[in-house]
Amino acid sequence: MSEADALSYLLTGRPLTGLSASQGGDLSNAAIALGVTQAARISQDIAQRFGLDQLTVTGGGEETALMAGKDFSPRLYARYAYGIFSQVGTLFLGYRLTEHLRVEAGAGEKQTIDLLYTIEKP
């Protein structure tokens, strides 16, 4: 029995071929989440070895991406996101203007510039 079918039986009680498209997507998301949970310690070790401040998997489904980041100062940071399924990379550069206001530019499949205002509630 394949690993995909074994996981499908564990989570749904049916083989992978007996699932609908949406159930298959849910199963895929569950497998990714399980893998991410198991890989957290390893990714922390890799981030430390390469001097990164961030190495995580973000998003979900088709939007899942591996994100690596470095804080150059308390105000300036860079992040690189690589889509696991889309295989598209995006570079983000951010600069904190004030305590609540920052600007972030992204270059990849699309070019973006965002002005972000955040309020943190206690």
KOLTIRO-442732 format. One line per 4 residues: number of its first residue (from 1); their letters; for each residue x, y, z of N, C-alpha, C, O, CB. Coordinates in pm, 1 decimal, m for minus. Atoms other than C-alpha are relative to their C-alpha. Glycine has a CB too. Layout:
<sites>
NUM> A> X/Y/Z/X/Y/Z/X/Y/Z/X/Y/Z/X/Y/Z; ...
</sites>
This chain:
<sites>
1> MSEA> 85.6/m117.9/0.0/0.0/0.0/0.0/89.8/123.6/0.0/189.4/129.0/72.1/m97.2/0.1/123.3; m80.6/m121.7/7.0/134.1/344.0/m88.4/m19.8/84.2/126.3/m118.4/68.0/198.2/m36.6/81.9/m125.8; 10.5/m86.8/m116.6/199.6/605.7/180.5/m122.1/92.3/m10.4/m186.6/122.7/89.9/128.0/83.1/15.8; 115.7/m86.9/20.5/m69.3/829.1/26.0/m129.1/m72.4/35.8/m216.8/m15.8/101.2/m5.5/48.8/m145.2
5> DALS> 119.6/78.5/m33.0/m329.2/553.0/51.8/m6.8/m28.0/149.8/m114.8/m23.1/208.7/m1.0/m132.6/m78.6; m2.0/26.7/m144.4/m220.2/469.2/407.8/m47.1/123.3/76.9/m127.0/111.4/169.9/142.3/m41.2/46.3; 43.2/m123.2/m66.2/m261.6/834.0/512.9/m149.1/23.9/m24.2/m221.3/65.8/66.2/82.6/120.5/m50.4; 141.5/m17.0/31.7/m597.2/848.1/335.4/m86.7/m92.9/84.6/m190.4/m50.7/135.8/m24.6/m25.9/m149.0
9> YLLT> 74.6/93.8/m84.9/m717.8/536.9/520.2/m2.8/46.1/144.7/m106.4/38.0/210.7/60.9/m139.7/m8.5; m5.5/m47.0/m138.8/m601.7/678.3/853.3/m93.3/118.3/24.9/m159.1/125.2/128.7/142.4/39.1/36.1; 77.2/m122.2/m21.7/m777.6/1011.4/804.5/m145.6/m10.1/m43.5/m232.7/53.8/15.6/64.5/112.8/m72.3; 137.1/4.0/53.2/m1087.6/916.6/604.0/m63.6/m138.2/1.3/m185.5/m150.7/m11.1/m0.6/51.6/m139.9
13> GRPL> 54.1/135.7/4.0/m1123.4/538.6/616.3/m18.6/m51.6/m141.0/m75.1/m159.3/m160.0/m131.0/m5.2/72.4; 13.7/40.5/140.9/m1109.0/521.6/233.5/133.6/17.0/m71.3/219.0/93.6/m26.6/m110.8/83.1/m71.7; m123.6/m19.0/76.9/m833.9/485.4/m26.8/m1.7/136.0/m69.9/m107.0/198.3/m83.0/17.8/m113.8/m104.1; m13.4/m129.7/65.1/m706.9/795.9/m205.7/m87.5/9.1/m124.4/m142.4/115.4/m153.6/145.4/26.0/m36.5
17> TGLS> 80.0/m2.2/122.8/m887.8/698.2/m525.9/m149.5/14.9/28.0/m226.1/48.9/m62.2/24.4/m126.7/m79.9; 141.4/m12.1/m34.4/m1220.6/700.1/m339.9/m38.4/136.8/55.0/m150.3/153.4/103.5/m36.0/m104.7/99.7; 28.5/m132.6/m54.2/m1198.7/1066.9/m236.7/m40.9/96.8/m109.1/1.7/85.1/m224.0/120.8/53.9/74.2; 35.0/m106.4/94.1/m1357.7/1365.7/m402.6/117.9/96.6/m9.1/213.9/86.0/67.2/m130.9/74.7/44.2
21> ASQG> m108.8/m96.9/17.5/m1139.2/1653.6/m523.2/20.6/82.9/126.3/134.3/107.1/166.9/m29.0/92.5/m119.0; m14.5/m82.7/m120.4/m1213.6/1862.9/m214.0/55.0/m82.7/115.9/134.4/m31.9/195.0/m135.4/62.9/39.3; m54.3/86.7/m104.7/m1144.7/1568.0/17.9/148.8/m26.2/m24.7/227.6/m32.8/69.6/m78.0/m133.7/5.8; m140.3/18.6/33.9/m818.1/1508.6/m166.9/81.7/123.3/36.7/194.4/111.4/84.6/15.1/m31.0/m148.6
25> GDLS> m67.0/m123.7/m39.4/m726.7/1874.8/m113.4/16.1/10.0/149.8/120.4/53.1/199.0/m76.2/119.7/m50.9; m8.3/m0.5/m146.4/m806.9/1845.0/256.7/107.2/m97.5/48.1/181.4/m68.1/141.8/m136.5/m36.2/62.3; m101.6/99.7/m35.2/m590.7/1533.2/276.0/139.7/54.8/m28.9/231.9/35.7/50.4/m23.3/m132.0/m78.0; m128.8/m60.0/34.4/m307.1/1715.2/100.4/41.1/104.5/103.4/156.8/108.0/145.5/m6.3/63.4/m139.5
29> NAAI> m28.7/m101.3/m101.7/m331.2/2005.8/346.4/38.7/m64.6/132.9/127.9/m16.4/202.7/m121.3/91.8/19.6; m32.8/70.3/m124.9/m327.4/1761.6/638.3/141.3/m58.4/m7.4/216.2/m52.4/90.1/m103.2/m112.5/28.2; m133.8/57.1/16.0/m16.0/1590.0/500.1/106.7/108.3/9.2/211.3/88.3/71.0/11.3/m73.8/m134.1; m95.0/m111.0/m6.8/158.7/1924.6/454.2/13.7/48.7/143.2/124.8/73.0/190.4/m44.2/115.4/m91.6
33> ALGV> m4.8/m47.3/m138.9/65.1/2035.0/805.5/78.6/m98.0/87.2/156.4/m56.2/172.9/m143.0/18.6/56.2; m73.6/101.2/m75.0/197.5/1707.6/946.3/149.6/10.2/m28.9/232.0/3.3/62.2/m51.7/m140.7/m34.4; m140.5/m13.9/36.9/521.2/1748.1/753.3/62.0/125.4/56.8/176.7/122.9/101.5/14.7/0.1/m149.3; m50.0/m126.2/m54.7/559.0/2110.0/864.0/25.9/m13.5/148.9/127.8/33.5/199.3/m99.3/114.1/m26.5
37> TQAA> m16.3/18.7/m143.7/509.1/2013.7/1226.7/125.5/m82.4/29.2/201.8/m49.9/120.2/m124.4/m68.4/59.9; m115.7/86.3/m21.7/771.0/1740.0/1201.2/130.3/69.4/m39.0/235.6/38.0/16.5/m15.5/m129.3/m78.9; m120.4/m65.2/49.5/1016.2/1968.1/1018.4/37.3/126.5/76.6/140.9/186.2/47.6/m17.3/33.2/m144.1; m24.2/m126.9/m70.1/997.0/2264.0/1261.3/137.2/3.9/65.5/208.2/103.6/52.8/m107.3/23.2/105.3
41> RISQ> m129.2/2.2/m69.0/1301.8/2161.0/1464.7/115.0/3.4/m100.0/214.7/72.2/m78.2/11.3/m124.6/89.1; m104.4/2.6/102.4/1507.4/2088.8/1154.9/14.5/137.6/m64.3/126.2/184.3/m86.1/m31.6/m106.2/m107.4; m6.7/m132.1/63.1/1416.7/2423.3/997.2/63.7/102.3/93.5/133.4/192.4/46.8/m140.4/46.8/m41.4; m65.3/m90.6/m94.8/1523.8/2604.5/1315.6/151.6/m19.7/m2.0/226.7/77.7/1.9/m54.6/m22.5/142.4
45> DIAQ> m143.6/28.2/7.7/1863.7/2432.5/1299.8/59.8/57.8/m128.1/167.5/117.4/m124.9/25.7/m151.8/6.7; m48.2/m52.8/128.3/1903.0/2525.9/931.8/6.3/152.0/4.5/104.1/211.1/m41.2/m91.1/m46.3/m116.1; 2.2/m145.7/m9.5/1804.3/2887.5/1000.1/118.5/50.3/81.8/182.4/148.3/43.5/m131.9/48.1/62.3; m113.0/m41.5/m83.2/2065.8/2914.7/1275.9/132.9/m16.3/m72.9/220.3/69.7/m62.3/2.1/m79.9/129.6
49> RFGL> m125.9/24.9/71.1/2340.2/2765.3/1059.1/25.2/102.2/m109.7/140.2/137.1/m136.5/m0.5/m139.5/m59.7; m14.9/m97.0/108.5/2273.2/3013.2/776.5/m19.8/144.2/46.0/m18.1/236.0/m35.9/m98.0/m31.5/m110.3; 14.8/m135.2/m52.3/2219.8/3313.0/1004.5/m132.6/65.0/m35.1/m141.1/187.4/m44.1/110.6/85.1/m50.2; 132.7/m52.8/32.8/1851.2/3350.5/916.7/m79.2/23.8/127.7/m62.8/m47.3/226.9/m76.4/m96.8/m93.6
53> DQLT> 88.1/m25.8/m113.1/1598.2/3500.8/1153.7/m133.3/m72.2/m16.4/m206.8/m89.8/80.8/m23.2/150.0/15.8; 126.9/66.3/26.8/1306.6/3320.5/988.4/20.0/m105.7/m107.5/83.7/m79.5/m209.5/m108.0/102.2/m43.0; 6.9/105.5/100.0/1266.1/2991.2/803.0/m125.0/m80.5/33.0/m124.2/m164.8/122.7/130.9/m90.5/m1.0; 128.8/61.7/m30.6/905.1/2876.0/793.1/m72.6/m37.4/m128.4/m35.5/5.2/m237.8/m86.8/94.6/84.9
57> VTGG> 92.6/29.4/108.3/637.0/2729.6/572.1/m127.2/76.9/30.7/m184.0/64.6/139.2/m27.0/m155.2/m14.7; 117.8/m84.6/m19.3/347.6/2970.9/525.2/m109.4/m38.2/m99.1/m86.5/m112.0/m195.0/36.8/149.1/m15.7; 113.0/23.1/90.0/6.1/2961.9/362.2/m57.8/m137.3/15.4/m38.4/m203.4/117.5/41.1/20.8/m142.1; 62.4/130.7/m0.1/m185.6/2650.5/275.7/m48.5/m34.1/m139.7/m72.5/55.3/m220.9/m115.7/m4.9/100.1
61> GEET> 46.2/42.8/131.2/m294.7/2447.1/m23.1/97.4/42.6/m108.7/218.5/26.0/m94.1/m138.6/56.3/m28.5; m81.7/m43.4/112.9/m167.9/2587.8/m353.1/85.8/121.2/34.0/180.8/151.4/m38.3/m88.4/31.8/m118.5; m72.7/m120.5/m40.4/m41.0/2899.4/m169.8/113.8/m29.5/97.4/174.1/63.6/150.9/m95.6/98.8/62.7; m104.5/37.1/m95.2/207.6/2706.6/46.7/136.2/44.6/m52.4/171.0/20.2/m167.9/m0.9/m152.6/25.8
65> ALMA> m130.7/m50.3/40.6/551.0/2867.5/41.3/100.6/m18.4/113.1/64.6/m16.6/230.8/m8.9/148.5/m40.8; m110.6/1.6/m94.0/887.0/2830.2/211.2/51.1/143.2/8.4/85.0/203.3/m93.6/113.7/m100.9/m44.0; m42.2/m138.6/m16.5/985.9/3167.2/357.4/125.2/6.0/85.9/129.9/m49.0/195.9/m112.5/84.6/62.4; m125.0/m23.4/m72.3/1337.6/3264.7/463.1/17.0/149.9/15.6/m7.3/225.8/m78.2/123.0/m63.4/m74.2
69> GKDF> m12.2/m142.6/m22.1/1409.0/3600.4/620.6/115.1/37.9/89.2/164.8/m42.4/168.1/m124.5/52.2/57.2; m109.3/m54.1/m79.2/1674.6/3816.7/774.7/m34.7/142.7/40.3/m75.6/223.7/m43.0/134.2/m4.8/m78.6; 16.5/m135.5/m51.1/1640.4/4125.1/995.9/137.6/64.7/2.1/226.6/19.9/74.4/m66.3/0.9/142.7; m128.4/m68.6/6.2/1923.9/4363.4/912.9/14.4/103.6/110.4/125.6/136.0/152.0/17.1/66.1/m134.9
73> SPRL> 3.2/m94.7/m111.5/1823.4/4612.7/1181.5/m141.0/m7.4/57.1/m225.7/m77.0/1.1/38.1/148.4/m45.4; 137.3/0.6/m51.6/1517.8/4674.3/1399.6/m101.7/58.5/m99.3/m222.0/36.5/m85.3/m5.7/78.1/130.3; 90.8/m63.5/96.4/1373.6/4869.9/1104.9/0.0/m65.0/m138.3/m101.0/m57.6/m208.4/36.2/144.3/m14.4; m14.7/51.1/136.0/1497.0/4691.3/789.7/5.9/m152.6/0.2/81.1/m213.0/76.8/126.2/58.2/m66.1
77> YARY> m0.2/145.4/9.7/1422.0/4331.5/692.5/m20.5/m43.3/m144.7/m71.7/32.5/m227.0/m108.9/m60.5/90.2; 18.4/60.1/132.0/1423.7/4105.4/386.4/m55.9/m140.4/19.3/m17.8/m211.9/111.9/134.5/m3.3/m80.8; 59.5/133.7/m1.9/1217.3/3793.4/318.6/m3.3/m53.0/m143.5/m27.1/22.5/m237.7/m144.3/2.4/63.0; 12.0/64.5/129.5/1225.8/3546.8/30.0/m97.2/m115.7/14.6/m77.2/m204.4/97.5/138.6/m48.4/m53.0
81> AYGI> 99.7/107.0/m3.6/923.8/3325.3/m32.5/6.1/m77.5/m131.7/7.7/m18.9/m240.0/m143.7/57.5/24.5; m2.3/86.1/118.1/935.5/3029.5/m270.6/m119.3/m94.3/5.6/m130.6/m175.6/97.4/133.5/m79.9/m8.9; 120.4/82.4/4.6/607.1/2863.8/m367.6/33.1/m147.0/m20.6/99.3/m183.9/m117.6/m92.1/48.0/m110.4; m29.1/143.3/8.0/622.7/2490.0/m304.1/m67.6/m62.3/m122.1/m8.8/m147.6/m188.5/m45.9/m71.5/128.4
85> FSQV> 72.2/55.6/113.9/360.7/2413.7/m569.8/12.5/87.3/m123.8/21.4/35.2/m234.9/m146.0/m18.6/34.9; m6.7/m91.2/114.0/380.9/2723.9/m790.7/141.9/17.8/m51.5/160.5/59.1/m165.9/m57.4/134.4/37.8; m141.3/m13.4/32.0/764.4/2725.3/m793.1/33.1/140.5/m49.0/109.8/159.0/m143.5/39.9/m102.5/m104.8; m25.7/m140.7/29.2/763.2/3105.1/m804.4/58.0/63.7/124.9/5.7/45.5/234.9/m130.2/74.0/m46.2
89> GTLF> m63.6/m66.5/m112.9/992.3/3309.6/m583.5/m35.2/147.7/3.7/m54.8/210.6/m100.2/150.9/m17.5/m6.3; 27.8/m141.8/m19.4/921.6/3653.7/m439.9/91.9/53.7/109.4/104.4/m5.8/216.4/m149.6/23.4/36.4; m85.2/m67.8/m96.0/1162.1/3887.4/m262.8/m77.3/116.4/60.4/m131.9/199.6/m12.0/131.3/48.8/m66.5; 66.1/m108.8/m71.6/1014.2/4118.2/1.7/104.9/79.2/76.3/190.1/21.1/143.5/m109.6/m54.1/96.4
93> LGYR> m83.2/m88.4/m80.4/1196.7/4416.9/148.4/m93.6/88.8/79.9/m188.1/145.9/25.5/98.4/84.8/m88.9; 86.9/m80.3/m85.8/1042.9/4597.3/442.2/78.9/99.7/81.7/194.2/76.5/117.9/m80.3/m89.0/92.0; m62.6/m102.5/m82.1/1119.0/4911.9/634.2/m105.4/56.0/94.7/m212.1/99.5/51.3/62.7/112.9/m87.9; 91.3/m52.1/m101.1/952.4/5018.8/958.5/22.6/150.2/11.2/129.8/195.5/51.5/21.1/m71.0/138.1
97> LTEH> m8.2/m145.4/m4.6/879.1/5391.9/937.6/m22.5/53.8/141.1/50.3/141.3/187.8/m101.3/60.8/m95.2; 32.3/m37.4/m137.6/722.7/5429.5/1282.9/m38.3/m126.5/74.7/m28.8/m236.1/19.5/m115.4/106.3/5.5; 40.4/116.4/m79.2/601.4/5200.0/1559.7/m115.1/m75.6/m66.4/m121.8/m198.2/m57.6/m40.7/43.4/141.2; 118.8/63.1/58.6/277.7/5133.0/1368.9/0.4/m4.1/m152.6/m83.7/m72.0/m211.6/m122.4/72.1/46.3
101> LRVE> 3.2/m15.5/145.4/366.5/5214.6/1005.6/125.9/m57.6/m63.4/237.6/m27.5/m21.6/m15.4/147.9/m38.0; m114.3/53.9/72.7/586.4/5018.8/766.8/m34.2/m8.0/m148.0/m151.2/m12.2/m186.2/40.3/m139.3/54.8; 17.0/14.0/143.9/638.5/4994.9/393.1/67.7/m131.1/m40.2/175.1/m164.8/9.8/60.4/123.7/m78.5; m53.3/128.0/45.1/694.3/4662.1/216.0/m13.3/m7.6/m151.2/m120.2/18.3/m206.4/m73.3/m119.1/68.3
105> AGAG> m1.3/14.8/145.8/791.6/4604.0/m147.6/29.5/m145.0/m33.5/111.5/m209.2/32.1/105.2/94.7/m66.3; m20.1/138.4/42.3/774.3/4269.4/m325.0/29.1/m6.5/m148.5/m32.6/65.0/m227.5/m122.5/m85.5/33.6; m33.7/19.8/140.5/930.8/4157.7/m652.4/3.1/m149.5/m27.3/76.4/m224.4/37.5/136.8/66.8/m36.1; 8.9/140.9/36.4/845.6/3825.5/m811.5/m86.4/m11.0/m123.2/m65.8/61.4/m220.6/m57.1/m85.9/116.3
109> EKQT> 93.9/10.9/111.3/568.9/3714.0/m1042.8/m76.6/131.0/m16.5/m108.2/172.3/m128.0/m97.9/m117.6/22.2; 62.6/m132.4/m2.2/400.6/4041.6/m944.6/88.7/92.8/80.6/157.2/49.1/173.0/m144.5/m5.4/59.9; m71.2/m100.0/m77.7/559.6/4361.5/m820.6/m102.7/74.2/84.7/m207.3/116.1/35.1/80.2/98.3/m92.2; 94.4/m64.8/m91.2/393.5/4516.1/m516.9/73.4/98.7/88.7/194.2/88.5/110.1/m74.2/m104.5/85.8
113> IDLL> m48.8/m86.8/m105.5/440.6/4796.5/m272.1/m119.7/25.3/91.0/m227.3/63.4/45.1/61.8/135.0/m57.1; 108.1/m11.9/m97.1/233.2/4812.1/44.4/41.6/93.0/112.0/156.6/92.0/155.8/m39.0/m137.5/56.0; m17.1/m81.3/m118.4/198.9/5065.5/320.2/m89.8/m62.1/105.3/m211.8/m64.0/89.0/m34.6/152.2/m26.1; 74.4/76.8/m99.7/93.0/4875.5/633.3/m4.2/75.3/132.3/97.5/123.7/181.9/63.1/m139.3/19.6
117> YTIE> 19.9/m63.8/m130.1/m50.2/5023.2/950.6/m54.5/m106.3/93.6/m156.5/m168.7/64.3/m97.3/124.2/m9.4; 43.9/102.9/m94.2/m81.4/4792.9/1251.2/m31.4/59.7/136.4/34.3/152.6/183.3/106.6/m108.4/14.0; 37.3/m34.9/m135.6/m251.8/4831.3/1584.3/m5.2/m129.8/78.6/m77.4/m222.4/41.6/m136.9/77.1/5.3; 1.0/120.0/m83.8/m182.6/4574.5/1853.7/m83.7/27.2/124.1/m60.4/123.6/197.0/144.7/m42.9/39.1
121> KP> 84.6/m11.6/m118.0/m447.6/4527.3/2117.8/52.5/m92.8/107.6/89.4/m206.6/78.4/m147.5/m32.3/m33.4; m51.7/86.8/m109.0/m339.2/4394.5/2459.7/m93.2/m114.8/30.8/m64.4/m195.8/118.9/22.6/81.4/127.0
</sites>
